[in-house]
Amino acid sequence: MREELLQLLSAEYPEIDFMASDELVDDGILDSLTIVSLIGTLSMEYGIDIPYEEIIPENFNSIDAMAAMVRRLQS
């Protein structure tokens, strides 16, 4: 899941180095508009709904955190 997600996001957002940090939101690499776009991408690609309570920095701070959220929501 992690590698697949990294390939997807790197292709969709080539200007962002998703491996640059484990705190993508906290370091300001991802802003609120990018997170909204990521939510759309993840929802469409993985057929999941990301509820409001899941839209927290901890779920978007790293590829590992996003992969864990996707796996959790697919269950």
Steps between C-alpha positions, in 0.01 A plus 500: 500500500773747596692472173183507291384810682839667462496436123145634469564817698839566339333482157206721603709753695851500345585828671475337845772275642291268714816339639648833615338486841297293743318821591377622162219708651690622804798603283275694263567274200128422473255787538123484546422523128741217421345286773153558350639391163667196660168401657339503156784299346498238777121476498483441126800269473417277796120528505488634854322782676723698733278626782554840655644354822779333297614832350769571756870577448606164644330318211677708233844560655664211313449237233486237777225691682297543181542130411388399850194724471408357160537142627290581806224660291496214252426253780 
